[in-house]
Amino acid sequence: MHDDRRLTEARLQRVLGERVWPAIYTRSVPLEVARWDAPGEPVPAAEGIAADHVPARVGDAWGPAWGTTWFRLRGEVPREWAGLTVEAVVDLGFDSGMPGFQSEGLVHLPDGAVVKGLNPRNAWIPVGSPAGGGEAVEFHVEAAANPVILGNPPFRPTELGGGRGPADEPLYRLARADLAVFETAVWELAMDLDVAGGVMRSLDTGDPRRWELLRALERSLDALDLHDVPGTADRAREALAPALRSPAAASAHRVSAVGHAHIDSAWLWPVRETVRKVVRTSANAVALAEDHPGFVFAMSQAQQWAWLKEHRPDVFARVVRASEAGQFVPVGGMWVESDTNMPGSEALARQFSFGKRFFRDELGVDTQEVWLPDSFGYSAALPQLVRLSGSRWFLTQKISWSRTNAFPHHTFWWEGIDGTRVFTHFPPVDTYNSELTGSELAHASGNFRDKGGASRSLVPFGHGDGGGGPTREMLARARRTGDLEGSPRVEVEHPSEFFAKAHAEYPDAPVWLGELYLEFHRGTYTSQAATKQGNRRSEHLLREAELWAATAAVRTGAPYPYEALDRVWRTVLLNQFHDILPGSSIAWVHREAAESYAEAAAELHGIVASAQGALAEEPGGDGGTLVFNAAPHERDGVPALGAVPAALTGAPGAAAASVDASDGGFLLDNGLLTVRVDGRGLVTSVLDRVAEREVLAPGSPGNLLQVHPDLPNQWDAWDVDAFYRNTVTDLTGADAVEALEPRPGGAAALRVARTFGASSVVQVLSLSPGARRLDVETVVHWHEREKFLKAAFPVDVRADESSSEIQFGHVRRPTHSNTSWDAAKFEICAHRWVHVGEPGYGVAVLNDSTYGHDVTRAVRGDGGTTTTVRLSLLRAPRFPDPETDQGEHRFRYALAPGATVEDAVREGYRINLPPREVPGGGEVEPLVRVDDPGVVVESVKLADDRSGDVVVRLYEARGGRARATVAPGFPFAGVRAVNLLEEEYEGAPGLDVRTASGDGGHGHGSVAFGLRPFQIVTLRFAR
């Protein structure tokens, strides 16, 4: 037989696109259109519906960027359409090839009830089957003129992300507003042809099934009269039906299809627009659920459910009913789909506790799946947190974006830094916006890397980011591929059903140990420095606020500010969304984040001041000062988590710090370190007098600021490409190098000022008495474009790996590039410190608000090894915010010679939690003391259920086994080990409780327990 497949395939494409799809609506009448343009921000539906509309027509321009136009559509169903299926078809000016990322609409009835959303692939409104015709129809469409930020070509700088301007031109034209007859038979034929053609094209040309489908399609097209598609659609379907009834092979891959609409909580639109996207998509999904009893839709992010409840309680009520029926499924168990690299320990724990508690309280659902398809890499701390939140399973998709190495598994056990394992799935379909097309399903089956051990995968289907979610066409594909030869078997089901089946089938799945590092989007550790600094500051302020408020509540009976703390936590958790904290959103988003951080800081400072004021005794006549230490380690005589009078603080026996001119530069000395700074302001020597060794590599200055060109191939705010390192400018010229007067606490200091390009930097280098640490305070006025600013510390240490702080512990990463996996980690994320060491000696680089780092090594001519730790301070990408990072920035970082990992942990907390001085006297006894400095108290608070119980969360920080004794500074009636939701759980550590009297009665006492490496333990003390 001749190979004529291309002829038939091309025929199918044209007939389906030009004749069948257009024939779905054969008869139509125009709707009467009127409009009202909201003058500013969006208004409530009642106001938009009641507004004074003016006549309009199809073809009218509407919508300045970020504006809202309310269209009123009125019409009458023709009497001759009685008994037919009628729909309104409304095209706001959509680009059908780009669902999401553009104009969207929400349809209301005159009474304000929501009907559904309007999107490029979902532009119809149900009218029904009028009994007699002549019925009046009226709809009100809230049309959002969201500009296309990620245009064609993409990644071009645009000012549209700054917000609506006063003179913006209209972006869209109303393209259609009709009542039309929906031809059901034609639509069914279109889906038959779509599925048969999709499966056919996915098969190898040597597969007989491909040819069976080709000939069946040929017969179907022959049976179709192109001039009477509605009249011959059933005949064409009959010709194709036998081929669509042929069952799948017994070995066919099984797909669990889960309705989904990935909605970024902010990205190329502000948070307020996300709220509307959630409403529109939820309305679509719940309408689809009402029409299709087997449909299941999964929605993550408790924040989005909360927005729905707050802004559209009517839609939320429908969603709750669908949830009770098992069709609208909460997943994720987190407040938002957060970034997981940069949120701090307690913040990542609160993502789970706030998310899980919302779903329990509002829906009665204890979510089991952690659903993070799109975050930019996954912290090795997550498995333990997942299990401590009461969840069992983890799903991600983003690892498919890695550019260097293909991840070796799709279903596997993921093991975290403490040894906890969580059953994990990475859908082989390689998208979280599937349309269930033949090519996508074939890719899922062929790409699945666990064949032979497992036979099923999950496919999230639906248009995301305002594209409208799943459609009736997707469900039609699912029905047709449920048992179809040549296709995987598709079943729409709850994600927990997939995980239960996958787990049962593949209990001995392979294990992946450590972080899921994304070999892409590494620039997100640095972009939008102010947002990252706001996050770090807020996290530590929340620690202080909870600690001192709990201490005041226990010690003085002061009221604990539950509502205020919860409100601030929700703000911080929202801003940890994976396009806000990583710095990949438009300017509007980061402007609002900065405002929210400022408001949070003001409120938290007030809470801290109030609590410390309650704790401080009135000073004596000579005035007194009380020094509070929120860090988990003693500092200069102030106990961890407590306070003492300033007169009792200091470093006993510490030598004074000095700064002296020397050889055209200066020497800083405090008896522990001697630091030489030359006339260029470069640190040329750091002598560790305790270890009697030079810290810096020969001839390599420390605290060297370096600037690289930074124009990645695409994804500007997201990416740094490895070639940036090929070109570097060292900032060695100084405008001024001068000694300063002694700083508070007796620190000796130098000021170094530099200018470069259009920017300037002023640094203060200081040594404090008794501190084995060189502090660097930096103020940068940054006005570069597409540049990358780094600070380098080349140390004389032979290290083939670095240790970086993550949540509740640290990870070790290679400093070499032996393999492609090692080489791909050329930019890494760390929290408060990076440590490099050799047996017997180590060095830590600390920071107060930096996340991006790189660590490299080189062997010198003298045989020694230089290990260089660099902090990534600032970038200047131009998309999606052309003004990224422009302006003033303040950083603090430090070099800690001779540091162990335990030292790095201590110094990392110290640099982020400076002491507070408050007028007053007396002492504040810590609420809790721990006898092992390697077991770190991460948070102290009152229980969320408002029982008054004291909750203490701590973890083993060195990476080894420990046995700790915790002594509360208050009488307690009992103590339990609890999970992140502050409830008892299976597998909790055993506690050895000892009361002061030893008789088991109430009173002061202690509790002892063992910890495995990096184990998190949360203790709940009943007072």
N, C-alpha and C positions, 0 to 999 in steps of 0.2 A: 504494500500500500504506500502511496506517496505520502511524504511528510508535509502535510498542509496545516500543521497545528498553528503556525503563526498567522495564517489567514483567518482561521476560526477565532483565535484569541483576539485579534484586532477587531474582528466583526463584533464579538461579544462586547468589547470595551466601548465601541461606538454606539451600538444599539442600546446598551444599558445606560450609558451616559446621556445620549441625545434623544432617545425616544421613550424608554421605559420610565426612568426617574421623572422626567417632565410630565408624563401622563398620569402621575399619581393624583394630581389636581387637574381635572379636565374642564370643569365649569367654575366660574368665579364671578363675583360682583364686588365692586369697590366698597370699602367702608368710608363713612364720613369721618374726616380727621380734624381734630382741633388740638391746640397745644398750649402749654404754659411753661415758660422757662424759669426755673427757680433761680432767684437772684444770687444766691451764695451757696452755702453748704446744703446737703440734702435735708428735706423737711419730712415730717411724719406723713404717712399715707393720707390721713384725713385732710390735711392741709393741701396736699397736692391734688387730691380729687376734687376738693371744693373750690379750688382756685379759679379765677376768671380766665377761661381758655379763649383763644382767638382761632379763627378758621385757619386751616393749613391743608396741605395736600402732599401727595406722594411726589418726591423730587425736591422737597424743601430741605435746606441745610439746617442742621441743628448741632448743638453741643460744642461750646468752647471746651478746651481740655479740662477735665474733672468737673464739668458742669452737669446738671440734671435737667432734662426736659420731660414734662408729663404730657403724654399723648392720650387724648380721649378718642376712642374708636366706637362709632355707632353704625348700626346697619339693621337690615331686616332680611331674614332668610326667605328666599323666593318660595312661593307656594308649591311650585313644581318640584322642589327638592324634598318634599314630605317623605319621611322614611329613609332618606339617605344619610350617610355619615357626613357631617358638616364640621369644618374646622375654619378658624381664622388663621390666615398666614400673614405674618408681620416680619418684614425685613428692615431692620433699623439702619441698614447700610453695612451689613456684615461682610467680612472677608471669610468666605466659607472654608478656606484652607487654613484658617488660623483660629480654631476654637479657643476661647480664653484670650486674654491680652488685648482686648478691644472693647467696643461698646457692648453693653448687656442691658437686659430689661427685666422687670418684674411686673407680672400681670395681676391686676386687681379687678374685682367686681365693684360696682358702684357703692356697695356698702363697706368697702375696704378689705373684704376677704381676699386672701391670696389664692391665685389659681396656679401659676407656675412661672418659671423663668423663661426668658427668651435668649437664645444664643445662636451662633452661626449654624450649628448642626441640629438645632431644636427650636425652630422658629414658628411652631404651630401652637394654637390655643384650642382646646376642645370646646365644641359647641354642642355636639350630640346628634341625635337623630330626631329631628322635629316631627311630631305626629302629623301636623297638618300644614306646616310651612307658615310663613308670615310672622314668625316670632321675632320680636325685637331683641337685638344683641347690643350690649354695651360693655366695653372693657376700658380700663385705665392702665397705661403702661408707664412705669417709672423707668425712664431710659437714662442710663449712665454713660456719659461720653468719656470713657477711660481712654487716654491716648495710647497708641502703640509705642512703647518705649524700646522694646527689642525688635527693631524693624528689619527691613531688608534693604541693604546689607546690615547685619547686626553689629552691635558693639560700637556704634558711633555715638560720640558725646551728644547729649541733648539736654536742653534746659527744661523739658517738659516734666521732669521729676521733681521740680521745685514746688509745684503747686499751681493753682489757677491764677492766671494773670488777668488784669482788667481789660485788656484789648485782644484777648485770644480770638482767633478765627474759628468758625465752626469746623468740626472735624468730619462730620458724617452727613449723609443725605438719606432721608427716609426713602427706601427703595420699593416697598410693597406694603399694602394694607388692604387685604381682601377677605371676603368670605368665599370658601371654596368647598367643592364636593371632594371628599377623600375617597379614592377608588381603592378599596381594600384588596381586591384581587390583583390589581396592578402592583400594589406595594408588596404583596406576598410573592408575586413573580419576581420583583426586583430582588428580594432577599434570597429566593431560590437561586437566581442567576449569580448573585454576589457570592454566596457560599460555595456553590459548585465551582465557579470560576476561581475563587480563592484557593480552595483545596487543590484543584487541578494544577494551578501554577506552582504550588508548593511541592509537588511531587516530581521525582526524577523522571526524565524523558524515557527511561527504560522501564518504568513501572507501568504494568498493564492498566492499573487503575486510572492513571492519568489519561490514557487513551479512551477508556470507557466514559469518563466524564466529558472529554472533548466531544465524542460522538453524541452523547446525550445532550450536550449544550447545542450542538449543531442541529439536532432534531427539534429542540425547543425553539430555537430561533427561526427554523423553517416554518414552524406552526404558528408563528406570531405574525399577524398582519400589521405592518408598521404604520398603516393609515387608520387602524382601528385597534389600538393596543388594549383599551378596556374590554372590547368585545371579544378578543381572542386570548386574553391573559390566562383564563382557565385552561384553554386548550394547550397553550405553551407549557403551563405547569404540569399537565398530565404527561406530556412527552418527557419531562425531566424527572418526574416523580420516582420511577424505578431506580434511577441512579442515586437518589437521595435516601432511598430506603435500605440500601445495602449496609449491613452493620459493620462496625469497626472490628478490627482484629482483636483477639483475646489479649494480645500483648501490647495493645495501643496504650500510649502514655495517657495518664488520667490528669485532667485539669480541674482544679477547684476554682471556679470563677466567682470573684467577690466584687460586687458593685462598689465603686469607689470614686471619689473626686478629690484628688490631692489639691488642697487649697492652702497656699502659702499664707500664713497669718499676716504677713506684710512682705512686700518684695518690690515689684514695679508699680505698686500702688500703696497708698497709706492704709493704716489700720482701719479707718472708718470705711474704706471701700471694701476691705475684707469682710466686715460685718455684713455688708449688702451682698457680697458674693456668697456668703454662707446661707443667707436667707434664700436667695435665688436658687442655689443648688439644692438646698434642703427641700424647698417647695417642689422642685422637679423630681427629686428622689422619692418623696412621700407620695406624690401623685402617681408615679410609676408603680410604687408598692401597692397602692389602692387598686390599680388596674391589673396587676400581675401578682397573684398570691405567692408565687414561688420566688419572687425577686428578693434578694438580700443585699442591703447596702451598708457598708462599714464606714463610719465616720470617726476619725481620731480627734485629738485635741479638745480636752474639756473646756478650754477657753472658748472655742468656737460654739460649743453647746451652750455655754453660759451667755455668750453674746446673743444667740438665738432666743434664749429664754428672756433676756432683758429687753431686746429690741423688737422682737416679734413673738410674743407669747402665744398668739393664735397658731402660728406655724409650729412652735415648740410643742404645743398640745397635740397636734397631729403627729408629730415625730415621736412623742412619748407613746402614743397609742400604737404606732407602727413598731416601736421598740418592744412593747409588751407582747406583740404578736411575733417577735423574733425576726422582723424584716429590717428594721433600722438598728444597726448594731454598733454600740460604742466599742472602740478598740484603742489601743495605745497605752492606756493607763497613765498618761502624762498630761500635764497642764497644756503644753504645746509640743509639737514635734521639734524639740529643742536641738540646737547644736549640742554635741556631747564632748567635744574637745575642750572647750573653754569654761563652761559653767563650773563653779567651785564645788567642793565635796557636798556641803550641806544643800546648796542650791539644786544639784542634780537629785539628791534624795528628796527634796521638796517637790520637784517636778512630779515624782511618783506619788507622794502622799497627797498633794493637792488634786492631782488628776484622778487617782483611784477613789478618793473620798467623794469627789463630785459625782462620779458615776454611781457610786453606792447610794448616796443621799438622794439624788434626783431621779435615778432610774432603777435602783435596786439591783444593779448589775456589778458583779465583781470581775472586772476585765482580767483576762488571762494572757492576752497577746500584747507585747510591746511592739508598736507599729511605727517604724522610723524609716520609711523608704528613701528619704531624700536628704538626710543629714550628711555632712561632709567628712565622713570617717567616724569611727565608733570607739570610744574609750574602753580600755581593758578593765576599767572599774565597773562597767555596766552589768556583766553577768551577776555579780553579787547583789547589786542594787535591784535588778529585775526580780531575783528570788526573794529578797527581803521586802519587796513591795507586794508579795503574794502572787506574782505572775509566774507563768511557766514557759512562755515561748517568746521568741524574738524574730522579727521580720525586718529585712532591709533590702533595698534595691540598688542603692547608689554605688556599691562596690563595682557594679558593671561598668561604671564610668572610668575606672582606673585605666591609665594610658600605657603602662609598662608591662604589667604582669596580669595574666588572667587568673582570677581566684579559682582555686582547684575544686571547690565544692559548691553545691546548691542546697543540700540539706546536711547539717552537721551539728555537732556539739561545740559550742563556743565556751572556752574556758578562760576565766578572768584571772587577775593577778593573785587572788587568794585561793584559787582552786575550784571555785564554784563554776558549774557548767549549766548552760541553758540551751535547750533544743532550739535550733535556729534554722530559718529558711531564707534563701536568697533566690527569688523567683527567676528561672532561666528565661522568661519571656523578655527580660531586659527593658522593661518599661513599667511604670506605675500608672500609665494612661492608656492601657490597651483598649482596642476597639473589637477584640475577639475576631480579627480577620484571619483568613486562612494562612497568610504568611506569618502572622504573629504566633498562631498556635503551632505551626510547623517549626518555627524557631524555638519555641519553648520545649518542644519534644526533642528536636535534634541537638539543642544546646545543653540539655540536662546532663550534668556530669556524674550523676550517681546512678546511672542505669545499671541494672543487675542487682543492686542492693535496694533500690527504691523505684517506684513507678509513678509517682504523682508529684505535681507542683501546683503552686497557687498563682493565679493571674488576677491582679487588680484591674478592673475594667471601668472606663468612664473618662470623659474629658475633664481635666483638672483646671484649677486656677480661674474659675469663672466660666469655663467652657460648658457647664451645665451638667456634668456628671454622666451617668449611664443614659442611654437612649433606648427607645423601643427597637431600633435596628440592632443594637448589640444583643438584646435579649432574643431577638429572632435568630441571630447567628448562634447563640448558645443553644437554643432549642434544636436547630438543625444539626449541630455538631455533637449532640448528646451521645449519639451512637451511629457514627458515619464512617464508612470505610475510607481510609486515607487520611483521616483526621484523628487527633487525640480525642478521647471521650471527655466532653465538657459537662460539668454539673455546677449549677449555681448553688452555693451553699455558704454557711456561716464559716468564718475563718477558723473558729475553734474546732469545727468538724474536720477541716483539713488537717490541722495540727494533730488532733487525736489520731486520725488515720495514719498520717505520716510517721508519727512517733511509734505507733504500734507496729507498723511495717518495717521500720528501720531503727530499732532501738540501739544498735551498735554502729550508728553513723560515725564517720571519722571525726576527729577532734582538731579544732584550730585553737591554738594557745596565744593569748595576748591580744593586742589591739587589732581592730579592722582598719588598717591605715588606708586612706583613699589616696591613690597615686594621681592626684588631680586637686585643684582648688586649694593649693597650699598657701596662697596669698591671703586666705580668709583668716589666718592667724594674726594678721597685722592690719588689714584695711580698716579704716574708720577708728582710729586710735581713741578718740573721745568716747565712742560707744563702749569700747572695751574697758576703758578706764572707769566709766560710769558703772559698768557691771561689777568690776573688782571692788570699787569703793562701796557700792551698795551691799555686796555680799558681806563685807567685813563690818559695815555699820549695822547690818541686821544681826550679826553675831553679837556685837556689843549691846545692842538694844535688848535682845532677848536675855542675854546673860545678866545685865544689870537690872532689868525689870523683874526677872525671876528672883534675883538676890534681894531686891527691895521688897518684893511680895512676901518672901519667906521671913526676912529679917524684921520688916516694919509693918507688914500688912498692907502695903501700898497696892492699889488696884493694878492688875496686869492688863496691858493694852492689847487684848486679843484682836479686836476688830482692826485697829490701826496696823498691827503687825501683819495680819492676813492681807490687808489691802496692799501694803508695800510689797509683800512677797509676791502677790499676783502680778504686780507691775514688773518686778524684776524677772519673774519667770516668763512673762510674755516677751520681754526684751531679749530673752535667750533663744528666741525662735531662730531657726537655722538660716534665715536671711537677714536678721537684724544684728545679733551679736557678731556674726562673721563679717559684717560690713558690706554686704552685697545688695543692699536695697537703695532705693532712690533717696535723694536729699531730704524729702519730706519726712520719710520714716526716721532718719537719723536725727533730724531736728526735733521731732516729737519725742524720740528716745532721750535726747539730752534734757528736754524740759521735764520729762517724767523722772529722770534720775535726780535732777535738782530738787524737785518737789519731795521725792523720797528722802533725799539727804536732809532736807530741812525738818521733815517729820521725825526722822530717826534721831537726829541730833537733839531734838526736843525730848524724845523719849529717854535718851541716855541722860540728858541733863536732869530731867525730873527724877529719874531713878537714883542717880548719883547724889543729887541733892537730898533725897530722902535717907540715903545711907550715911552721908557725912554728918558728923556731929558738929555742933556750932563751934567755931574756932575760939581759942582763948583771946584774951585782950590783945595779945601781940599779933594776932592774925595767924592763921595756919593754912597749910595746903596739904591736901590729901592726894596721893598719886595712885591712880587706878591702872591696873594691868589686865587687859582682856586676853592677852596671849596665854597659851596653854603651858608656858614655862616661866619659871621665876626670872625676874629681870631686875638687876641692880638693887636687890634687896626687897623688891615688891613681889609677893607670892603670885603664882599663876592664879588668875581669876579673882584676885582680891585687891586690897588697897591698904597702904600704910602712909603715915605722915612723911612729907618730903624730907624731913630731917633724918629719917632712917634709911634713905635711899643712897645709892651710889655703888661704886665698885671698890670695896675696901682693899687697900694696899696697892691700887692701880697707880702706875706712874702717870705723871702729867703728860699730856700730848703737846707737841711743839711743832712749829714751822720755822725753818731757817733758810736763808739764802745760801746757795751752794753751787759753784761752777756754772754760773749763768742761769741757774734754775733754783729749785727749792727742795728741801728735805722735810718730809712729814715723819714724825716719830712719836710712838707712844710706848716704847719699851717692848712691845710685842711685834710690831711691824715697823720697818723703815722703808718709806716710799720716796723714790727719787723722781722728780718731775723736771724735765729740761725746759729750756727757754721757749720751746714751741708749745709748752703745755702738755707734752706727751709723757706718760708714765713709762720711764725707761728701766725701772727696777722696783721690785717689791720683795724685800728681804724678810723672810719669816724667821724672826729671831728665836722663836720657840723651837722650831725644827732645824734651825741653822741651815737654811737652804734658800736659794733664789727661786722665786715663784715663776717669773716670766721667762720665756724662752730667749736665748741669747740673740740680741739684735732686733727683737720684736717688741715694739712698744705696746703697752696695755691701754685700755680705754681708747683705742684708736677708732675714731669715727670714719666710716667709709660710705661712699655713695656709688650706687650702681645704676645704670640705665635699666628701665623696667617697663618694657612694652611686650607683654605676652602675646602669643599668636591670636588669642581670643579670650573671652571671659575676663576682662581686665581687672575688676575688683576681686575676682575669685583666684586668679592664677598668678604664680610666679613660675616662669619656665627656667630650666636649668641653665640656659645660655646667659642668663643675667650675670652669672659669675665670671664670664669671660672678660668683662671690662669693669674696672674699679678705679675710683679716685679716692686716695687717702687724704683726709683733711688734716694737714700738718701745719698750715699757717695759722698763727695766732695774732689777734689784735691786742690782747692784753693777757698777761700772766702775773697775778699779784696775790700776796698774802692777805688774809682777812683777819680781823680781830677774832679772838676766841669765841666760839659759838656757845649757846646754852649747854651746860653740862661739861664745858671745858674742851670741846672738840677743837682741834687745830684744822685750819681750812685754807684752801687756795681757790682763787677764782680764775677761770680760763674763758676768754671770749674769742669767738671765731666768726668770720663771715664766709659764705660760699654761695655761688650762684646768686639767687635772689633771696637767700635765707641767712639766718644767723643763729648762733647757739651760744649759750652761756652755761658753763658747768662749774659747780663747786665740789671740789674733792676734799674729803674730810676724814680725819682719824679721831675717834673718841677714846678717852682714857679707858683702859681695860678691855677694849674691843679688838678682836683679831679680825678686823674687817675694814676695807676701804670703801667708804660711801661716796657715791657720785649722784649729785642732784643736777638735773639737766632741764634747761628751758630752751625750747627750739621755736623760733619763728619760721615756720615752714611754708615756703612759697615756690617749691619746685613742682614740676609736672613730669609724671611718668618716670620718677626716680625712686630709689629704695635706699633708706638710711639704716646703717647697721653700726653696732658698737662691738669691737673685737677685743677679746682677751686671750692672747696666745700664751699658754702656760707650759712649763717644762715638766710635763707629766705624760708618761706613756700609757695611753688608754685606748683600748680597742672598742670600748663602748661607753656611752654616756647614760646617766640616770636622770630622768626628768620627772618632776612631780606631776601627778595626775590626781584625780579624786581619790581620797582615802589610800594613798600610797604612791608608788612611782613605777615607771617602766624603764627598762634598759634597751637602748637602741645601738646599733653598730655605728662606729665613727668611720668605718672603712666602706669600700664599695666592691667587696668580693663578688657579690652576686647582683643580678638586676633588682632583686628585692631590696638589698642594702642600698644600692645606688639611688633607688627611687625615693628614699627618705632623706633627700637633700635639704628639706625644710621640715622642722618638727615643731610640735606644740608642747609647751611646758607651762606649768602654773607659776609658782613662786620661786622655783630654783631649778638649775641644771647642775649636776655634779659629775666631775670626771676625776678618776683616780687610778693609782697603781698601788700595789700592796704596800701598806704603811703610810701612804700620803695621798690626800685628795684636795681638790679645790672646788668650791661652789660659786656659781654666779647667781645672784639673787635679783629680784625685781619687785616692783610694787604695782605694775599694771601692764606688763608685756607678756605676750604669749608665743609669738613666733621666735624661733631660734635656728641656728645651724651649728653643727659640731663637725670639725674636720681634723685630720691628722696628717703630719708629714714628718719624714725622717730627715734630719739635718746631716750636713757633712761631717759633723763631729760624732755621729752615731746616735745622738739623742733624738727624742721624739717630741715634736711640738703638737700639742692638742689645742686647737683654737675653738673657743666658745664665743659665738656671736649672738647678740640680741638684735632682733628685727624691730626697729623703733617706729619707722614711718614709711608709708608708701604714698603714691599720688596718682592712682589710676583715674581715668576720666569717664568711665562707664561703670555703673549707671549714674553716678553722681560726678559731674565734671569738676566739682570743687572738693573732692575727697581730701580730707586731712589738712586743708589749707588753714593757716592760722597758728596760734600759739599752743604749745603742748608742754606739759611738765611731767617728767619721769624721775623716778629714783631707782637706782640699781646699785649693786655692791659686789665686790670681790671678797670672798672669804677663804684665805689660804689655810691649809692644814685642816680643812673641814672634813668630817665624816658625813655620811648620809644623815645621821641623827643631828649633827650640827646644822646641816642644811635645812632640815625640817624646822629646827628651832629658829634659826635666823630668818627663814622665809616668813614665819608668822610675825616675827618682830618688826620686819621692815613694812609689813602691811597693817600692823596694829600698834601704832605709837601709843605711849602712855598718855593718860589724860590727867590734868591737874585741876582740882576742884577746891574751892575754899572750904575748910573744915578741919576737923581733928579726928582723933580716935583711929581705929583700924576697921577694915571690912574683912571679916573671915571668909575665905572662899566657900562657896556652897559645896564644893567637892574637891578633894585632893586625890591624886594618883601617885603611887609610889614608884612607878617606872617611867622615866622620861621618854622612852620609846613608845609608850602608849599615850596617845594624844587625845585630849578632849576637843572634839570638833564643835559641839554645841551644848548649851545648857538652857533649858526653857521650861515653861510649865506645859503640862499635857494639853493637847488640842481639845480634849473633851471637857475642859474647864473644871476638872475635878480638883485641881490644885496640886496634883502629883507633879513631882519634879522629874524631868526627862533629861538624861545625860547620854549623848552619843560620843563614842570614842572609837579609836582604831589603832591597830598595831602599825607603826610607821616605818620600821627599819627593814621589813621584809623577812623577819625571822620569828620564831616562836617566842611567846612571852607569857608570863604569869603576873597578873596585876592585882593590886588591892586598891579598891576605891573606897575612900572614907568620906561620907557626906558630913557637912558641917551643920547638920540639923537633925533632930530626932526623926526617925522613920519607923513606920509600922510594918513595912514589908518592901521587898524589891523583886522585880521580875525583869527578865530579859525579853524585850519586845522587838517587833519589826518596825518598818518605817511608818506604819499606820498606828504604832504604839499599842499593838496587840500581841498577845502571846502567839507563838508559832512553833511548828514542828521543827526540830533540829536546833533549837536555841541552846546556847552554851549552859552548862551546869554552873550554878552559883553556890559558893560557900559563904553563907551569911553569918556574920559574927556580931552580936550586940555587945555593947560596952559591959553589961552586967553578966553576959554569958548565959543568961537564963531564957533567952528567946523572947524576952519582953520588949516593949518599946524602949527606945533610947538611942543615943549615938552609938555608932558601930561601924562596921565595914563589910564589904563584900569582895571576895576574891574569886578569880576565874582565870582560865587559860585562854589564850588566843593563838590561832594559827597565823602565819604571815599575812599581813594586810587585812585581817578579819575586822569587820565592823561589829561592834556590840552596842546596843542601845539599852540602857537601864532605866527602869521606871520605878521611882521611889514614892511610896505612899507616905504622906506626912501624918 
